[in-house]
Amino acid sequence: MTAADVAAGPAVHLRQVTKAYGQVRVLDVPDLVLRRGEVVALVGENGAGKSTMMGAIAGTVTPTTGVVDVGGKEVAAGHPAAAAAAGVAMVSQEFPLVAQLSVAENLLLGRTPEGTRAGRAIRPPADAAPEDSTR
């Protein structure tokens, strides 16, 4: 991590983030700061709240309380598109793969311009019949 990374402020900041399902509190993060350039491991037993915390950052889980900031700006809770627009990307441990795509294409699924595969234009083979051109 460089001095510029530290000066830029937190890449992600969770403040008083909790998640409860009914009376069961599954997540309690009083304060977590992730800085640009840091390598961080999130480890814990099953049921410790790892996926729930990552879901709160990625917008797929709406926290019961608290604030998630990305790049110094609050991200709308429970809005994956807002988190993605702020630069958040997450690969879930239960990531459903599309067998016809490469690993890179699966990771970029839904994040490439329409009509492309991993940034490459999708074009039918030159000898394809018109009905085959939707590949």
Beta strands, then each sheet from edge to edge (+ up, - down):
strand 1: 10-21
strand 2: 24-35
strand 3: 65-70
strand 4: 73-74
strand 5: 116-117
strand 6: 120-121
sheet 1: 2+ 1- 3+ 4-
sheet 2: 5+ 6-
end
